């Protein structure tokens, strides 16, 4: 069970520092000086969303399994490696990284591998995703949390924030970043998955996404670098199914129509992967 630094995590109720409490015979927990206690799930993550939880829909077990299978096949590895190089070069000597909307921890694991010795925090609203993250990143602090709320991290406590296909809370990202820290945002480009978007029940991606991200960061961050990563993936029918089931469109997907469409596919199909990697510096 990871022991996060006292200076890093905050109690979501009273905003006092959280520290690990591993008492013999008791479930590992995070506690604050006011006595609020958050016990670890047996899979290793902590659920800080007590009380009313969140109004947003978390990824289901089916969605998470599809994402695990797709990422394990290596289809987004090239992008993840580019992200790792970008962040590692931007904050050499970083001490702590936050992945806001971490999902299964795939990207945090890749970036952390390029920045050994850093403390890592993974936030996501899906307990199913964080079960996977806690398993693959045993040294990270994996917390169920809603990114739209004040983050359970201290001011100026991390050197880098990762945001990959996830909601962006610019004021909170800036608050938890140290001066001169960086925010790395990954979004899909219009050509991303263009060959199968209709088949997989996905909406088209507008060409203005990059600009919208930059506009949302104004006043909190200054743009530093933008990289575009595009390549061709050879996907099987199972891969296409996983792509369809691992994103938000899965909640409205016609499973029968997808099954029939997959039956008509060749053994593999070339599909475009196209991403924008935008790096912002805390201003």
N, C-alpha and C positions, 0 to 999 in steps of 0.2 A: 504494500500500500504506500503510495507516495506521501512524502511529508513536505507540503508546500511551505515556502518561507512565510513567517508571520506577516512580513511586510507586503505580501502579494495579495492574499485573498481577504475579502471583507464579508461579514455577516450580512445577508440581504435584509434582515429585520432592523438591526440597530446600527449597521455600518461600522461596527467594531472589528478589529482584526480576527481572522479565523486561524486556528492552529490545529494541527493533528493531535488526536488523543488516542493512543493505542494502549488501552488498559487490558491487562491479562484477563482473559475470560469474557471480554466484552467485544462487541462489534466495533471495528475501527470507526472513528468519527472525526468530524470537524466541530470545534467548539469555540465560542467567543467569551470574553470576560463577563458578559451579561447572562451567560448560562444557556444561550441558544445552542442546540446540538443537532447535528445532521449526520445520521448514521450512514455508513457505506452500504450500498447494495452488495449482494454476494458476488456480483460480477465486477465490483471494484469502482463503480462510479458513485457520485453523490448527487442526490436530488435536492436542489436548493429551492425549487418551486413549490413551496409549501402553501397551504391555504387554497386560494382560488386557482392556482396554476396559471395557465395561459389561455387566451382566446384563440390562438393560432393553432392550426392543425399540424401535428407532428408527423414525421415520416413513420409509416407503419412497418411492421416486421417484414412484410412482403417487399416493400420498397427498399428497405435496407438490405435484404438478402440479394435483391437484383443488383444493387450498387456494389455490394461486396464481390459478387461474381464477375461483374463487368470490369471493375478496377483490377481484380486479381488477374484478369487476362492481359493486363498491361496496355490497354488501349489509350489511357490518358497518361501513361508514364512519361512520355516525351514532354508533355506540357508541365507535369509536376517537376521534372528535372530542371526545366527552364525557370520555373518559379523559384526553385531552391537556389539556383545560381544567382538570380536577381536579388533575392532577399539577403543571402549570405554576403554578397558583395556590398550591399547597401549599409549593413550594420555589422561590420566586423567586431568581434568581441562582445556580441550581444549576450545578455544574461538571462532574458526571459522572453518567451514568445506566446502570444495568444492567438488561437484560431477561433474566430467568432462565426459560428455555424459550421462546426468541425465535421459533422456527420460521423463517419466511421474512423476518422483520424488519419485517413490515407495521406492527405497533403501535409498535415502537421508532421507526420512521421518522415516524409521525404525531406521537408525543410529542416526538421530537427537533425536528421542524419547529416546534413551539410553544415550544421552548426553545433557540434558536440559540446556538451557541458551546459547547455541552456536549460532553464526550467521551462516547462511547457504546460499550458492550460488549454483545455478543449471545452468549448461551450456549445450546446445544442439543445433544442427542446425535445428531441426524440430519445427516450430511454433505450429504445432498440438500437439506435445508432451508437450511443455511448457505451453500451455493452461491448460492442465491437471495438470501439476506440480504447476502452480500458484494457481489453485483452491484448491488443496489438501495441499499446503504448503504456506499459506497466509503470513507468516512471512519471507519467503525466498526471495532472489533476484534471479529471474528467467530470464536468458539472452539468447537470440538467438546468438550463436557464434560457430565458427569453431575451434575445439580443436587443429587443426594443425597450427593455427596462434598464434602469441604472445597473451597470455591470458590477458583479460582486468582486471587483478588483480595486486596489488602492490607486490613488492618483499617481501618475508618472511611475508606474510599476513594471511596465514591459517595454522592450526595445522594438518589437515588431508585432503588428496585427495582420493576420491572414484573413482574407474574406473571399472565399471561392464559391461562386454560385449561391450566395447567401444574402440575407438582409443586411443593410448598411446603416449603422447608427453613428453618423459622423461625430456628433458632440461627445458621445461616450468613448468612441475610439480615440479621439484626441485627448480626452481626460486621462485615460489610462496609459497613454504613451508618454515616454520620457521625451524631453526636448531633443529634437533632431532624430526621433524615432521614425519608423516608416510604416505605412499601411500599404499592403499589396492586395489589389482587387483583381479577381479573374472573372470575366464574363464571356459568354459565347458571342461570336461574330455572326453576321447574317448567313454566311455559308455553312455554319456548323450543322452537321447532320442533314444537309439539304436534300440528300437523296432519299431519306426515309422519314422525314418529318411528317408528311401526310399519312404514311402507313402507320406510324407510331402514335398518331393522334396529337401531335405537338403543334402549337401555334408557331407562326413565322416569327423570326427575330428581326426587329427593326434596326436600321443602320445607325440610329441615333443613340444607341445604348452607351457607347463610350462617352459621348458628350454629356449625357444625363448623369453618369457617374461623376465626371469631373465637376459638373455644376453643383452636385450635392455635397462635394467636398470643400467648396469655396468658403473661405472664412476660417476653416479649421486646418486645411492642408494646402500645400502648394504642389502642383504636378511636377514630378521629377523625370520620369521615363515611362514610355509606353512601348511594349514589345508585342508583336503579333506572331502567334505560333499556329501554323497551319500544316497539316499533313493528311495523308490518306490512310484510313484504317481498313483492313479486310475483315468484315464482320460476318459471323455465321448467323443463322436464324435465331439461335439461342442468344447471341449477343444483341441482336436487334430487339428481341423480346425484353432483355434486361434493360436496354436503353429506354424502352417505352414504359417499363414498370418502375424505374428508379427515380423518376422526376415527378413534379406536381401534376402533370397531365394524367398520371396513373389513376388519380381519384375519379376521373371522368371517362376512362378508357372503356371502349366496347371490347371486352375480352374475346368474344366469339369472332368479331370482325378481325381482330388482330391475329387470332389463331389461323383463320382462313388465309389471311394475307401472307403469313409466315410460311404456310405450306406451299405457296407458289414461288418462293425465293430460291435462287440457285444455292449451291453449297456455301459460297461466300459472295459478298457483295462489297465493292469499294465504296466507302463512305467518308466524306470530308469531316475532319476535326479542325475547328477553327476557333481560336481563343484570342482575347485581348488581355494582356497582363499590364495593368496600370500601377505604377509605383508613385506614392505620394509621400512627401516629407512633412512632418509636423511643423506647422508654422507658428 
